[in-house]
Amino acid sequence: MCHCPNKVFSNLVEVAKENIDVISEFNALKQEELGIEALHFYDNYVPWLVKLLKIFL
């Protein structure tokens, strides 16, 4: 059970809704870089960013 004010919870939900496109773009990039057809929850733990950093650094 959350013991935070309704205003705080409502703000959290609103910010999440406003930024869902950013998360979707990030997941699409990750899926493309990993070369997989579907992104699953456990794919969040794959260290794919190291590969990208090596390319740009």
N, C-alpha and C positions, 0 to 999 in steps of 0.2 A: 504494500500500500504506500502510495506517495503522500508525504506530509509536506508538500509544497503548495504555495498559493495557486489558485486557478489561473491567475494572470501569468505566472511563470510557465505553467504547463501549456497554456494556450500559445504563448510566445514561442515555445520550443516547437510545437506542432507547426505553427505558421512559418518559422524559419526553415524547417525541414521541407515543407511543401515548396517554398520559394527556391530551394536549392536542389531539388530532385533531378533537374536536368544536368547539373554538374556531376552528380553521382552516376547518372546514366552514361554520360560521355566518358567518364573515367572507366567504368566497367566495360564499355565497348572497346576502348583502347586496350585495356588489359586482355580482353578476350582475343582481340586481333593479334597482339604481341605474343600471346601464348599459343596461338594457332589452334584454338579449340572451337567447336561448333556451339557449345553452350557453356556459360559460366555458372559454376556451382558454388555453394557457400564455402566449401573447403578450398576453392581456388583463391580465396582471399589471403591464404597463408603462403602462396608460392612467391618466392623472392624474385620476381620478374623485373623490378625496377633497377636492380644492379646492372642488368644487361643494357638498359637504356642509358644509364649514367655513364657507362663505359663508352658508349657511342658519342655522347655529347661532351665529355670531359677530356 
